[in-house]
Amino acid sequence: MLHGERDTDRPTRHARLFRNGRNQALRIPREFELAADEVIIYREDDRLVVEPVPRAPTLATVLSRLTRLDEDFPPIDDPPVRPEDPL
């Protein structure tokens, strides 16, 4: 693709740049929102590329992906706990 040309199969939309303090900012239209809290940003020639950083999975997600063990745990000698003498 040549400079200034765009892939017509991809949806496009104009957006305005603005200043946020000393930074230049871009308001991302709703249809282009990223499902992320952070992004990686870099230049590729004269293009600016913004890629979402994947969110860390929640504990519930991690636990739901675990598979059940097919082995029994060995017996453990677990004597009862005796109260300590306070004096």
Protein Blocks (a to p, Z undefined) as FASTA:
>chain_A
ZZhiacfkbccdddddddehjaccddddfklcccdfbdcdddehjaccdddddddddfkl
mmmmpccdfbdcddddddddddddfZZ
